[in-house]
């Protein structure tokens, strides 16, 4: 299910990134600069032409987060603390 959602988001990445770019001035704390859009581009592996390579990247990141990597914990803490 997660892989299917990732594929759909990736397939429509241009639309998603355009919508997020239009939301930059909205004041959302998680969406304040072009760097935030680049993070989404990197996460969706937009530059990968092979969908299987992109899916492998997603699975690696998913497993890293699921298995409790310390960097993920720090990232979640930073988001929580910024509120």
mmCIF file of the N, C-alpha and C atoms, coordinates in Angstrom:
data_MODEL
# 
_entry.id   MODEL 
# 
loop_
_atom_site.group_PDB 
_atom_site.id 
_atom_site.type_symbol 
_atom_site.label_atom_id 
_atom_site.label_alt_id 
_atom_site.label_comp_id 
_atom_site.label_asym_id 
_atom_site.label_entity_id 
_atom_site.label_seq_id 
_atom_site.pdbx_PDB_ins_code 
_atom_site.Cartn_x 
_atom_site.Cartn_y 
_atom_site.Cartn_z 
_atom_site.occupancy 
_atom_site.B_iso_or_equiv 
_atom_site.pdbx_formal_charge 
_atom_site.auth_seq_id 
_atom_site.auth_comp_id 
_atom_site.auth_asym_id 
_atom_site.auth_atom_id 
_atom_site.pdbx_PDB_model_num 
ATOM 1   N N  . UNK A 1 1  ? 0.825  -1.192 0.000   1.00 0.00 ? 1  UNK A N  1 
ATOM 2   C CA . UNK A 1 1  ? 0.000  0.000  0.000   1.00 0.00 ? 1  UNK A CA 1 
ATOM 3   C C  . UNK A 1 1  ? 0.873  1.262  0.000   1.00 0.00 ? 1  UNK A C  1 
ATOM 4   N N  . UNK A 1 2  ? 1.909  1.279  0.831   1.00 0.00 ? 2  UNK A N  1 
ATOM 5   C CA . UNK A 1 2  ? 2.817  2.432  0.868   1.00 0.00 ? 2  UNK A CA 1 
ATOM 6   C C  . UNK A 1 2  ? 3.528  2.599  -0.467  1.00 0.00 ? 2  UNK A C  1 
ATOM 7   N N  . UNK A 1 3  ? 3.936  1.492  -1.048  1.00 0.00 ? 3  UNK A N  1 
ATOM 8   C CA . UNK A 1 3  ? 4.626  1.560  -2.337  1.00 0.00 ? 3  UNK A CA 1 
ATOM 9   C C  . UNK A 1 3  ? 3.699  2.088  -3.426  1.00 0.00 ? 3  UNK A C  1 
ATOM 10  N N  . UNK A 1 4  ? 2.443  1.670  -3.389  1.00 0.00 ? 4  UNK A N  1 
ATOM 11  C CA . UNK A 1 4  ? 1.480  2.166  -4.378  1.00 0.00 ? 4  UNK A CA 1 
ATOM 12  C C  . UNK A 1 4  ? 1.284  3.673  -4.231  1.00 0.00 ? 4  UNK A C  1 
ATOM 13  N N  . UNK A 1 5  ? 1.142  4.134  -3.001  1.00 0.00 ? 5  UNK A N  1 
ATOM 14  C CA . UNK A 1 5  ? 0.974  5.569  -2.750  1.00 0.00 ? 5  UNK A CA 1 
ATOM 15  C C  . UNK A 1 5  ? 2.208  6.339  -3.213  1.00 0.00 ? 5  UNK A C  1 
ATOM 16  N N  . UNK A 1 6  ? 3.388  5.802  -2.930  1.00 0.00 ? 6  UNK A N  1 
ATOM 17  C CA . UNK A 1 6  ? 4.632  6.450  -3.359  1.00 0.00 ? 6  UNK A CA 1 
ATOM 18  C C  . UNK A 1 6  ? 4.685  6.556  -4.882  1.00 0.00 ? 6  UNK A C  1 
ATOM 19  N N  . UNK A 1 7  ? 4.333  5.481  -5.558  1.00 0.00 ? 7  UNK A N  1 
ATOM 20  C CA . UNK A 1 7  ? 4.342  5.498  -7.030  1.00 0.00 ? 7  UNK A CA 1 
ATOM 21  C C  . UNK A 1 7  ? 3.375  6.551  -7.578  1.00 0.00 ? 7  UNK A C  1 
ATOM 22  N N  . UNK A 1 8  ? 2.202  6.644  -6.979  1.00 0.00 ? 8  UNK A N  1 
ATOM 23  C CA . UNK A 1 8  ? 1.210  7.623  -7.439  1.00 0.00 ? 8  UNK A CA 1 
ATOM 24  C C  . UNK A 1 8  ? 1.713  9.040  -7.200  1.00 0.00 ? 8  UNK A C  1 
ATOM 25  N N  . UNK A 1 9  ? 2.238  9.307  -6.005  1.00 0.00 ? 9  UNK A N  1 
ATOM 26  C CA . UNK A 1 9  ? 2.778  10.640 -5.716  1.00 0.00 ? 9  UNK A CA 1 
ATOM 27  C C  . UNK A 1 9  ? 3.927  10.972 -6.656  1.00 0.00 ? 9  UNK A C  1 
ATOM 28  N N  . UNK A 1 10 ? 4.768  10.005 -6.901  1.00 0.00 ? 10 UNK A N  1 
ATOM 29  C CA . UNK A 1 10 ? 5.917  10.213 -7.785  1.00 0.00 ? 10 UNK A CA 1 
ATOM 30  C C  . UNK A 1 10 ? 5.468  10.468 -9.219  1.00 0.00 ? 10 UNK A C  1 
ATOM 31  N N  . UNK A 1 11 ? 4.458  9.736  -9.646  1.00 0.00 ? 11 UNK A N  1 
ATOM 32  C CA . UNK A 1 11 ? 3.927  9.898  -10.998 1.00 0.00 ? 11 UNK A CA 1 
ATOM 33  C C  . UNK A 1 11 ? 3.348  11.301 -11.203 1.00 0.00 ? 11 UNK A C  1 
ATOM 34  N N  . UNK A 1 12 ? 2.818  11.883 -10.139 1.00 0.00 ? 12 UNK A N  1 
ATOM 35  C CA . UNK A 1 12 ? 2.219  13.218 -10.204 1.00 0.00 ? 12 UNK A CA 1 
ATOM 36  C C  . UNK A 1 12 ? 3.076  14.251 -9.478  1.00 0.00 ? 12 UNK A C  1 
ATOM 37  N N  . UNK A 1 13 ? 4.383  14.028 -9.459  1.00 0.00 ? 13 UNK A N  1 
ATOM 38  C CA . UNK A 1 13 ? 5.279  14.906 -8.697  1.00 0.00 ? 13 UNK A CA 1 
ATOM 39  C C  . UNK A 1 13 ? 5.272  16.342 -9.204  1.00 0.00 ? 13 UNK A C  1 
ATOM 40  N N  . UNK A 1 14 ? 5.138  16.548 -10.514 1.00 0.00 ? 14 UNK A N  1 
ATOM 41  C CA . UNK A 1 14 ? 5.104  17.924 -11.028 1.00 0.00 ? 14 UNK A CA 1 
ATOM 42  C C  . UNK A 1 14 ? 3.920  18.693 -10.456 1.00 0.00 ? 14 UNK A C  1 
ATOM 43  N N  . UNK A 1 15 ? 2.758  18.073 -10.446 1.00 0.00 ? 15 UNK A N  1 
ATOM 44  C CA . UNK A 1 15 ? 1.568  18.711 -9.884  1.00 0.00 ? 15 UNK A CA 1 
ATOM 45  C C  . UNK A 1 15 ? 1.743  18.960 -8.387  1.00 0.00 ? 15 UNK A C  1 
ATOM 46  N N  . UNK A 1 16 ? 2.214  17.951 -7.677  1.00 0.00 ? 16 UNK A N  1 
ATOM 47  C CA . UNK A 1 16 ? 2.410  18.081 -6.234  1.00 0.00 ? 16 UNK A CA 1 
ATOM 48  C C  . UNK A 1 16 ? 3.392  19.196 -5.903  1.00 0.00 ? 16 UNK A C  1 
ATOM 49  N N  . UNK A 1 17 ? 4.517  19.238 -6.598  1.00 0.00 ? 17 UNK A N  1 
ATOM 50  C CA . UNK A 1 17 ? 5.524  20.268 -6.336  1.00 0.00 ? 17 UNK A CA 1 
ATOM 51  C C  . UNK A 1 17 ? 5.015  21.660 -6.711  1.00 0.00 ? 17 UNK A C  1 
ATOM 52  N N  . UNK A 1 18 ? 4.223  21.752 -7.767  1.00 0.00 ? 18 UNK A N  1 
ATOM 53  C CA . UNK A 1 18 ? 3.639  23.041 -8.145  1.00 0.00 ? 18 UNK A CA 1 
ATOM 54  C C  . UNK A 1 18 ? 2.672  23.528 -7.073  1.00 0.00 ? 18 UNK A C  1 
ATOM 55  N N  . UNK A 1 19 ? 1.836  22.631 -6.581  1.00 0.00 ? 19 UNK A N  1 
ATOM 56  C CA . UNK A 1 19 ? 0.902  23.006 -5.515  1.00 0.00 ? 19 UNK A CA 1 
ATOM 57  C C  . UNK A 1 19 ? 1.643  23.426 -4.249  1.00 0.00 ? 19 UNK A C  1 
ATOM 58  N N  . UNK A 1 20 ? 2.679  22.692 -3.894  1.00 0.00 ? 20 UNK A N  1 
ATOM 59  C CA . UNK A 1 20 ? 3.466  23.054 -2.714  1.00 0.00 ? 20 UNK A CA 1 
ATOM 60  C C  . UNK A 1 20 ? 4.166  24.390 -2.916  1.00 0.00 ? 20 UNK A C  1 
ATOM 61  N N  . UNK A 1 21 ? 4.661  24.647 -4.117  1.00 0.00 ? 21 UNK A N  1 
ATOM 62  C CA . UNK A 1 21 ? 5.314  25.930 -4.404  1.00 0.00 ? 21 UNK A CA 1 
ATOM 63  C C  . UNK A 1 21 ? 4.325  27.076 -4.256  1.00 0.00 ? 21 UNK A C  1 
ATOM 64  N N  . UNK A 1 22 ? 3.092  26.860 -4.679  1.00 0.00 ? 22 UNK A N  1 
ATOM 65  C CA . UNK A 1 22 ? 2.067  27.893 -4.529  1.00 0.00 ? 22 UNK A CA 1 
ATOM 66  C C  . UNK A 1 22 ? 1.727  28.134 -3.061  1.00 0.00 ? 22 UNK A C  1 
ATOM 67  N N  . UNK A 1 23 ? 1.989  27.140 -2.216  1.00 0.00 ? 23 UNK A N  1 
ATOM 68  C CA . UNK A 1 23 ? 1.684  27.260 -0.790  1.00 0.00 ? 23 UNK A CA 1 
ATOM 69  C C  . UNK A 1 23 ? 2.824  27.870 0.017   1.00 0.00 ? 23 UNK A C  1 
ATOM 70  N N  . UNK A 1 24 ? 3.970  28.131 -0.598  1.00 0.00 ? 24 UNK A N  1 
ATOM 71  C CA . UNK A 1 24 ? 5.110  28.696 0.138   1.00 0.00 ? 24 UNK A CA 1 
ATOM 72  C C  . UNK A 1 24 ? 4.742  29.937 0.953   1.00 0.00 ? 24 UNK A C  1 
ATOM 73  N N  . UNK A 1 25 ? 3.980  30.884 0.403   1.00 0.00 ? 25 UNK A N  1 
ATOM 74  C CA . UNK A 1 25 ? 3.658  32.077 1.193   1.00 0.00 ? 25 UNK A CA 1 
ATOM 75  C C  . UNK A 1 25 ? 2.573  31.862 2.251   1.00 0.00 ? 25 UNK A C  1 
ATOM 76  N N  . UNK A 1 26 ? 2.069  30.646 2.394   1.00 0.00 ? 26 UNK A N  1 
ATOM 77  C CA . UNK A 1 26 ? 0.949  30.392 3.308   1.00 0.00 ? 26 UNK A CA 1 
ATOM 78  C C  . UNK A 1 26 ? 1.325  30.471 4.781   1.00 0.00 ? 26 UNK A C  1 
ATOM 79  N N  . UNK A 1 27 ? 2.605  30.376 5.086   1.00 0.00 ? 27 UNK A N  1 
ATOM 80  C CA . UNK A 1 27 ? 3.023  30.461 6.480   1.00 0.00 ? 27 UNK A CA 1 
ATOM 81  C C  . UNK A 1 27 ? 3.103  29.132 7.204   1.00 0.00 ? 27 UNK A C  1 
ATOM 82  N N  . UNK A 1 28 ? 2.966  28.031 6.497   1.00 0.00 ? 28 UNK A N  1 
ATOM 83  C CA . UNK A 1 28 ? 3.116  26.721 7.136   1.00 0.00 ? 28 UNK A CA 1 
ATOM 84  C C  . UNK A 1 28 ? 4.556  26.561 7.612   1.00 0.00 ? 28 UNK A C  1 
ATOM 85  N N  . UNK A 1 29 ? 4.768  26.174 8.857   1.00 0.00 ? 29 UNK A N  1 
ATOM 86  C CA . UNK A 1 29 ? 6.139  26.086 9.369   1.00 0.00 ? 29 UNK A CA 1 
ATOM 87  C C  . UNK A 1 29 ? 6.995  25.034 8.669   1.00 0.00 ? 29 UNK A C  1 
ATOM 88  N N  . UNK A 1 30 ? 6.382  24.005 8.112   1.00 0.00 ? 30 UNK A N  1 
ATOM 89  C CA . UNK A 1 30 ? 7.134  22.959 7.428   1.00 0.00 ? 30 UNK A CA 1 
ATOM 90  C C  . UNK A 1 30 ? 7.393  23.295 5.964   1.00 0.00 ? 30 UNK A C  1 
ATOM 91  N N  . UNK A 1 31 ? 6.860  24.419 5.498   1.00 0.00 ? 31 UNK A N  1 
ATOM 92  C CA . UNK A 1 31 ? 6.970  24.788 4.094   1.00 0.00 ? 31 UNK A CA 1 
ATOM 93  C C  . UNK A 1 31 ? 7.276  26.278 4.011   1.00 0.00 ? 31 UNK A C  1 
ATOM 94  N N  . UNK A 1 32 ? 8.546  26.609 4.190   1.00 0.00 ? 32 UNK A N  1 
ATOM 95  C CA . UNK A 1 32 ? 8.912  28.022 4.273   1.00 0.00 ? 32 UNK A CA 1 
ATOM 96  C C  . UNK A 1 32 ? 9.855  28.486 3.173   1.00 0.00 ? 32 UNK A C  1 
ATOM 97  N N  . UNK A 1 33 ? 10.502 27.547 2.480   1.00 0.00 ? 33 UNK A N  1 
ATOM 98  C CA . UNK A 1 33 ? 11.491 27.965 1.488   1.00 0.00 ? 33 UNK A CA 1 
ATOM 99  C C  . UNK A 1 33 ? 11.605 26.916 0.381   1.00 0.00 ? 33 UNK A C  1 
ATOM 100 N N  . UNK A 1 34 ? 12.334 27.272 -0.645  1.00 0.00 ? 34 UNK A N  1 
ATOM 101 C CA . UNK A 1 34 ? 12.535 26.370 -1.780  1.00 0.00 ? 34 UNK A CA 1 
ATOM 102 C C  . UNK A 1 34 ? 13.255 25.100 -1.331  1.00 0.00 ? 34 UNK A C  1 
ATOM 103 N N  . UNK A 1 35 ? 14.066 25.190 -0.292  1.00 0.00 ? 35 UNK A N  1 
ATOM 104 C CA . UNK A 1 35 ? 14.751 24.012 0.232   1.00 0.00 ? 35 UNK A CA 1 
ATOM 105 C C  . UNK A 1 35 ? 13.780 22.936 0.688   1.00 0.00 ? 35 UNK A C  1 
ATOM 106 N N  . UNK A 1 36 ? 12.623 23.357 1.189   1.00 0.00 ? 36 UNK A N  1 
ATOM 107 C CA . UNK A 1 36 ? 11.607 22.384 1.588   1.00 0.00 ? 36 UNK A CA 1 
ATOM 108 C C  . UNK A 1 36 ? 11.058 21.644 0.370   1.00 0.00 ? 36 UNK A C  1 
ATOM 109 N N  . UNK A 1 37 ? 10.927 22.357 -0.741  1.00 0.00 ? 37 UNK A N  1 
ATOM 110 C CA . UNK A 1 37 ? 10.489 21.710 -1.982  1.00 0.00 ? 37 UNK A CA 1 
ATOM 111 C C  . UNK A 1 37 ? 11.551 20.738 -2.487  1.00 0.00 ? 37 UNK A C  1 
ATOM 112 N N  . UNK A 1 38 ? 12.808 21.119 -2.343  1.00 0.00 ? 38 UNK A N  1 
ATOM 113 C CA . UNK A 1 38 ? 13.899 20.231 -2.760  1.00 0.00 ? 38 UNK A CA 1 
ATOM 114 C C  . UNK A 1 38 ? 13.896 18.949 -1.932  1.00 0.00 ? 38 UNK A C  1 
ATOM 115 N N  . UNK A 1 39 ? 13.546 19.061 -0.660  1.00 0.00 ? 39 UNK A N  1 
ATOM 116 C CA . UNK A 1 39 ? 13.445 17.880 0.197   1.00 0.00 ? 39 UNK A CA 1 
ATOM 117 C C  . UNK A 1 39 ? 12.386 16.922 -0.359  1.00 0.00 ? 39 UNK A C  1 
ATOM 118 N N  . UNK A 1 40 ? 11.250 17.471 -0.775  1.00 0.00 ? 40 UNK A N  1 
ATOM 119 C CA . UNK A 1 40 ? 10.190 16.640 -1.354  1.00 0.00 ? 40 UNK A CA 1 
ATOM 120 C C  . UNK A 1 40 ? 10.673 16.012 -2.659  1.00 0.00 ? 40 UNK A C  1 
ATOM 121 N N  . UNK A 1 41 ? 11.352 16.802 -3.497  1.00 0.00 ? 41 UNK A N  1 
ATOM 122 C CA . UNK A 1 41 ? 11.897 16.270 -4.759  1.00 0.00 ? 41 UNK A CA 1 
ATOM 123 C C  . UNK A 1 41 ? 12.845 15.102 -4.489  1.00 0.00 ? 41 UNK A C  1 
ATOM 124 N N  . UNK A 1 42 ? 13.710 15.287 -3.490  1.00 0.00 ? 42 UNK A N  1 
ATOM 125 C CA . UNK A 1 42 ? 14.674 14.234 -3.164  1.00 0.00 ? 42 UNK A CA 1 
ATOM 126 C C  . UNK A 1 42 ? 13.956 12.996 -2.627  1.00 0.00 ? 42 UNK A C  1 
ATOM 127 N N  . UNK A 1 43 ? 12.970 13.213 -1.766  1.00 0.00 ? 43 UNK A N  1 
ATOM 128 C CA . UNK A 1 43 ? 12.237 12.099 -1.186  1.00 0.00 ? 43 UNK A CA 1 
ATOM 129 C C  . UNK A 1 43 ? 11.482 11.308 -2.248  1.00 0.00 ? 43 UNK A C  1 
ATOM 130 N N  . UNK A 1 44 ? 10.944 12.008 -3.235  1.00 0.00 ? 44 UNK A N  1 
ATOM 131 C CA . UNK A 1 44 ? 10.233 11.326 -4.318  1.00 0.00 ? 44 UNK A CA 1 
ATOM 132 C C  . UNK A 1 44 ? 11.173 10.782 -5.385  1.00 0.00 ? 44 UNK A C  1 
ATOM 133 N N  . UNK A 1 45 ? 12.464 11.059 -5.246  1.00 0.00 ? 45 UNK A N  1 
ATOM 134 C CA . UNK A 1 45 ? 13.478 10.595 -6.206  1.00 0.00 ? 45 UNK A CA 1 
ATOM 135 C C  . UNK A 1 45 ? 13.075 10.956 -7.631  1.00 0.00 ? 45 UNK A C  1 
ATOM 136 N N  . UNK A 1 46 ? 12.711 12.217 -7.812  1.00 0.00 ? 46 UNK A N  1 
ATOM 137 C CA . UNK A 1 46 ? 12.222 12.694 -9.107  1.00 0.00 ? 46 UNK A CA 1 
ATOM 138 C C  . UNK A 1 46 ? 13.258 12.504 -10.205 1.00 0.00 ? 46 UNK A C  1 
ATOM 139 N N  . UNK A 1 47 ? 14.528 12.658 -9.882  1.00 0.00 ? 47 UNK A N  1 
ATOM 140 C CA . UNK A 1 47 ? 15.575 12.546 -10.897 1.00 0.00 ? 47 UNK A CA 1 
ATOM 141 C C  . UNK A 1 47 ? 15.801 11.113 -11.367 1.00 0.00 ? 47 UNK A C  1 
ATOM 142 N N  . UNK A 1 48 ? 15.341 10.149 -10.591 1.00 0.00 ? 48 UNK A N  1 
ATOM 143 C CA . UNK A 1 48 ? 15.495 8.745  -10.986 1.00 0.00 ? 48 UNK A CA 1 
ATOM 144 C C  . UNK A 1 48 ? 14.568 8.447  -12.159 1.00 0.00 ? 48 UNK A C  1 
ATOM 145 N N  . UNK A 1 49 ? 15.119 7.988  -13.250 1.00 0.00 ? 49 UNK A N  1 
ATOM 146 C CA . UNK A 1 49 ? 14.280 7.648  -14.400 1.00 0.00 ? 49 UNK A CA 1 
ATOM 147 C C  . UNK A 1 49 ? 13.705 6.242  -14.277 1.00 0.00 ? 49 UNK A C  1 
ATOM 148 N N  . UNK A 1 50 ? 14.396 5.389  -13.556 1.00 0.00 ? 50 UNK A N  1 
ATOM 149 C CA . UNK A 1 50 ? 13.928 4.019  -13.367 1.00 0.00 ? 50 UNK A CA 1 
ATOM 150 C C  . UNK A 1 50 ? 13.064 3.957  -12.110 1.00 0.00 ? 50 UNK A C  1 
ATOM 151 N N  . UNK A 1 51 ? 11.808 3.565  -12.275 1.00 0.00 ? 51 UNK A N  1 
ATOM 152 C CA . UNK A 1 51 ? 10.886 3.523  -11.146 1.00 0.00 ? 51 UNK A CA 1 
ATOM 153 C C  . UNK A 1 51 ? 11.335 2.530  -10.079 1.00 0.00 ? 51 UNK A C  1 
ATOM 154 N N  . UNK A 1 52 ? 11.947 1.434  -10.481 1.00 0.00 ? 52 UNK A N  1 
ATOM 155 C CA . UNK A 1 52 ? 12.417 0.444  -9.509  1.00 0.00 ? 52 UNK A CA 1 
ATOM 156 C C  . UNK A 1 52 ? 13.528 1.019  -8.630  1.00 0.00 ? 52 UNK A C  1 
ATOM 157 N N  . UNK A 1 53 ? 14.433 1.798  -9.212  1.00 0.00 ? 53 UNK A N  1 
ATOM 158 C CA . UNK A 1 53 ? 15.479 2.450  -8.417  1.00 0.00 ? 53 UNK A CA 1 
ATOM 159 C C  . UNK A 1 53 ? 14.864 3.419  -7.422  1.00 0.00 ? 53 UNK A C  1 
ATOM 160 N N  . UNK A 1 54 ? 13.863 4.169  -7.861  1.00 0.00 ? 54 UNK A N  1 
ATOM 161 C CA . UNK A 1 54 ? 13.179 5.104  -6.968  1.00 0.00 ? 54 UNK A CA 1 
ATOM 162 C C  . UNK A 1 54 ? 12.468 4.346  -5.852  1.00 0.00 ? 54 UNK A C  1 
ATOM 163 N N  . UNK A 1 55 ? 11.859 3.233  -6.190  1.00 0.00 ? 55 UNK A N  1 
ATOM 164 C CA . UNK A 1 55 ? 11.163 2.430  -5.189  1.00 0.00 ? 55 UNK A CA 1 
ATOM 165 C C  . UNK A 1 55 ? 12.145 1.826  -4.191  1.00 0.00 ? 55 UNK A C  1 
ATOM 166 N N  . UNK A 1 56 ? 13.302 1.412  -4.663  1.00 0.00 ? 56 UNK A N  1 
ATOM 167 C CA . UNK A 1 56 ? 14.339 0.910  -3.758  1.00 0.00 ? 56 UNK A CA 1 
ATOM 168 C C  . UNK A 1 56 ? 14.802 2.003  -2.804  1.00 0.00 ? 56 UNK A C  1 
ATOM 169 N N  . UNK A 1 57 ? 14.952 3.230  -3.311  1.00 0.00 ? 57 UNK A N  1 
ATOM 170 C CA . UNK A 1 57 ? 15.319 4.375  -2.471  1.00 0.00 ? 57 UNK A CA 1 
ATOM 171 C C  . UNK A 1 57 ? 14.247 4.597  -1.404  1.00 0.00 ? 57 UNK A C  1 
ATOM 172 N N  . UNK A 1 58 ? 12.975 4.566  -1.823  1.00 0.00 ? 58 UNK A N  1 
ATOM 173 C CA . UNK A 1 58 ? 11.870 4.745  -0.885  1.00 0.00 ? 58 UNK A CA 1 
ATOM 174 C C  . UNK A 1 58 ? 11.880 3.662  0.191   1.00 0.00 ? 58 UNK A C  1 
ATOM 175 N N  . UNK A 1 59 ? 12.040 2.415  -0.225  1.00 0.00 ? 59 UNK A N  1 
ATOM 176 C CA . UNK A 1 59 ? 12.042 1.311  0.738   1.00 0.00 ? 59 UNK A CA 1 
ATOM 177 C C  . UNK A 1 59 ? 13.191 1.431  1.727   1.00 0.00 ? 59 UNK A C  1 
ATOM 178 N N  . UNK A 1 60 ? 14.346 1.866  1.259   1.00 0.00 ? 60 UNK A N  1 
ATOM 179 C CA . UNK A 1 60 ? 15.485 2.053  2.162   1.00 0.00 ? 60 UNK A CA 1 
ATOM 180 C C  . UNK A 1 60 ? 15.176 3.137  3.187   1.00 0.00 ? 60 UNK A C  1 
ATOM 181 N N  . UNK A 1 61 ? 14.614 4.255  2.732   1.00 0.00 ? 61 UNK A N  1 
ATOM 182 C CA . UNK A 1 61 ? 14.259 5.347  3.646   1.00 0.00 ? 61 UNK A CA 1 
ATOM 183 C C  . UNK A 1 61 ? 13.145 4.922  4.599   1.00 0.00 ? 61 UNK A C  1 
ATOM 184 N N  . UNK A 1 62 ? 12.175 4.186  4.087   1.00 0.00 ? 62 UNK A N  1 
ATOM 185 C CA . UNK A 1 62 ? 11.074 3.709  4.912   1.00 0.00 ? 62 UNK A CA 1 
ATOM 186 C C  . UNK A 1 62 ? 11.588 2.790  6.013   1.00 0.00 ? 62 UNK A C  1 
ATOM 187 N N  . UNK A 1 63 ? 12.442 1.838  5.641   1.00 0.00 ? 63 UNK A N  1 
ATOM 188 C CA . UNK A 1 63 ? 12.991 0.906  6.626   1.00 0.00 ? 63 UNK A CA 1 
ATOM 189 C C  . UNK A 1 63 ? 13.866 1.617  7.645   1.00 0.00 ? 63 UNK A C  1 
ATOM 190 N N  . UNK A 1 64 ? 14.604 2.621  7.192   1.00 0.00 ? 64 UNK A N  1 
ATOM 191 C CA . UNK A 1 64 ? 15.428 3.408  8.111   1.00 0.00 ? 64 UNK A CA 1 
ATOM 192 C C  . UNK A 1 64 ? 14.549 4.096  9.152   1.00 0.00 ? 64 UNK A C  1 
ATOM 193 N N  . UNK A 1 65 ? 13.454 4.687  8.706   1.00 0.00 ? 65 UNK A N  1 
ATOM 194 C CA . UNK A 1 65 ? 12.540 5.369  9.626   1.00 0.00 ? 65 UNK A CA 1 
ATOM 195 C C  . UNK A 1 65 ? 11.813 4.361  10.515  1.00 0.00 ? 65 UNK A C  1 
ATOM 196 N N  . UNK A 1 66 ? 11.371 3.265  9.938   1.00 0.00 ? 66 UNK A N  1 
ATOM 197 C CA . UNK A 1 66 ? 10.619 2.264  10.684  1.00 0.00 ? 66 UNK A CA 1 
ATOM 198 C C  . UNK A 1 66 ? 11.470 1.594  11.757  1.00 0.00 ? 66 UNK A C  1 
ATOM 199 N N  . UNK A 1 67 ? 12.723 1.374  11.449  1.00 0.00 ? 67 UNK A N  1 
ATOM 200 C CA . UNK A 1 67 ? 13.609 0.713  12.407  1.00 0.00 ? 67 UNK A CA 1 
ATOM 201 C C  . UNK A 1 67 ? 14.173 1.673  13.440  1.00 0.00 ? 67 UNK A C  1 
ATOM 202 N N  . UNK A 1 68 ? 13.713 2.904  13.433  1.00 0.00 ? 68 UNK A N  1 
ATOM 203 C CA . UNK A 1 68 ? 14.073 3.838  14.495  1.00 0.00 ? 68 UNK A CA 1 
ATOM 204 C C  . UNK A 1 68 ? 15.458 4.428  14.387  1.00 0.00 ? 68 UNK A C  1 
ATOM 205 N N  . UNK A 1 69 ? 15.868 4.784  13.188  1.00 0.00 ? 69 UNK A N  1 
ATOM 206 C CA . UNK A 1 69 ? 17.174 5.423  13.028  1.00 0.00 ? 69 UNK A CA 1 
ATOM 207 C C  . UNK A 1 69 ? 17.223 6.690  13.877  1.00 0.00 ? 69 UNK A C  1 
ATOM 208 N N  . UNK A 1 70 ? 18.363 6.951  14.479  1.00 0.00 ? 70 UNK A N  1 
ATOM 209 C CA . UNK A 1 70 ? 18.469 8.102  15.379  1.00 0.00 ? 70 UNK A CA 1 
ATOM 210 C C  . UNK A 1 70 ? 18.267 9.416  14.637  1.00 0.00 ? 70 UNK A C  1 
ATOM 211 N N  . UNK A 1 71 ? 18.626 9.467  13.351  1.00 0.00 ? 71 UNK A N  1 
ATOM 212 C CA . UNK A 1 71 ? 18.420 10.709 12.595  1.00 0.00 ? 71 UNK A CA 1 
ATOM 213 C C  . UNK A 1 71 ? 16.933 10.996 12.425  1.00 0.00 ? 71 UNK A C  1 
ATOM 214 N N  . UNK A 1 72 ? 16.137 9.949  12.260  1.00 0.00 ? 72 UNK A N  1 
ATOM 215 C CA . UNK A 1 72 ? 14.692 10.131 12.139  1.00 0.00 ? 72 UNK A CA 1 
ATOM 216 C C  . UNK A 1 72 ? 14.116 10.630 13.452  1.00 0.00 ? 72 UNK A C  1 
ATOM 217 N N  . UNK A 1 73 ? 14.597 10.094 14.562  1.00 0.00 ? 73 UNK A N  1 
ATOM 218 C CA . UNK A 1 73 ? 14.117 10.547 15.869  1.00 0.00 ? 73 UNK A CA 1 
ATOM 219 C C  . UNK A 1 73 ? 14.454 12.014 16.093  1.00 0.00 ? 73 UNK A C  1 
ATOM 220 N N  . UNK A 1 74 ? 15.646 12.414 15.696  1.00 0.00 ? 74 UNK A N  1 
ATOM 221 C CA . UNK A 1 74 ? 16.043 13.815 15.843  1.00 0.00 ? 74 UNK A CA 1 
ATOM 222 C C  . UNK A 1 74 ? 15.169 14.696 14.955  1.00 0.00 ? 74 UNK A C  1 
ATOM 223 N N  . UNK A 1 75 ? 14.893 14.254 13.746  1.00 0.00 ? 75 UNK A N  1 
ATOM 224 C CA . UNK A 1 75 ? 14.044 15.015 12.829  1.00 0.00 ? 75 UNK A CA 1 
ATOM 225 C C  . UNK A 1 75 ? 12.645 15.199 13.415  1.00 0.00 ? 75 UNK A C  1 
ATOM 226 N N  . UNK A 1 76 ? 12.049 14.122 13.927  1.00 0.00 ? 76 UNK A N  1 
ATOM 227 C CA . UNK A 1 76 ? 10.727 14.221 14.544  1.00 0.00 ? 76 UNK A CA 1 
ATOM 228 C C  . UNK A 1 76 ? 10.765 15.123 15.770  1.00 0.00 ? 76 UNK A C  1 
ATOM 229 N N  . UNK A 1 77 ? 11.813 15.035 16.574  1.00 0.00 ? 77 UNK A N  1 
ATOM 230 C CA . UNK A 1 77 ? 11.932 15.898 17.747  1.00 0.00 ? 77 UNK A CA 1 
ATOM 231 C C  . UNK A 1 77 ? 12.017 17.360 17.327  1.00 0.00 ? 77 UNK A C  1 
ATOM 232 N N  . UNK A 1 78 ? 12.780 17.639 16.284  1.00 0.00 ? 78 UNK A N  1 
ATOM 233 C CA . UNK A 1 78 ? 12.921 19.018 15.806  1.00 0.00 ? 78 UNK A CA 1 
ATOM 234 C C  . UNK A 1 78 ? 11.575 19.561 15.340  1.00 0.00 ? 78 UNK A C  1 
ATOM 235 N N  . UNK A 1 79 ? 10.797 18.750 14.642  1.00 0.00 ? 79 UNK A N  1 
ATOM 236 C CA . UNK A 1 79 ? 9.472  19.195 14.209  1.00 0.00 ? 79 UNK A CA 1 
ATOM 237 C C  . UNK A 1 79 ? 8.564  19.440 15.410  1.00 0.00 ? 79 UNK A C  1 
ATOM 238 N N  . UNK A 1 80 ? 8.626  18.564 16.389  1.00 0.00 ? 80 UNK A N  1 
ATOM 239 C CA . UNK A 1 80 ? 7.808  18.723 17.583  1.00 0.00 ? 80 UNK A CA 1 
ATOM 240 C C  . UNK A 1 80 ? 8.223  19.972 18.351  1.00 0.00 ? 80 UNK A C  1 
ATOM 241 N N  . UNK A 1 81 ? 9.527  20.196 18.463  1.00 0.00 ? 81 UNK A N  1 
ATOM 242 C CA . UNK A 1 81 ? 10.051 21.319 19.236  1.00 0.00 ? 81 UNK A CA 1 
ATOM 243 C C  . UNK A 1 81 ? 9.714  22.654 18.583  1.00 0.00 ? 81 UNK A C  1 
ATOM 244 N N  . UNK A 1 82 ? 9.683  22.700 17.253  1.00 0.00 ? 82 UNK A N  1 
ATOM 245 C CA . UNK A 1 82 ? 9.394  23.946 16.533  1.00 0.00 ? 82 UNK A CA 1 
ATOM 246 C C  . UNK A 1 82 ? 7.975  24.429 16.765  1.00 0.00 ? 82 UNK A C  1 
ATOM 247 N N  . UNK A 1 83 ? 7.099  23.554 17.162  1.00 0.00 ? 83 UNK A N  1 
ATOM 248 C CA . UNK A 1 83 ? 5.706  23.944 17.397  1.00 0.00 ? 83 UNK A CA 1 
ATOM 249 C C  . UNK A 1 83 ? 5.666  24.785 18.624  1.00 0.00 ? 83 UNK A C  1 
# 
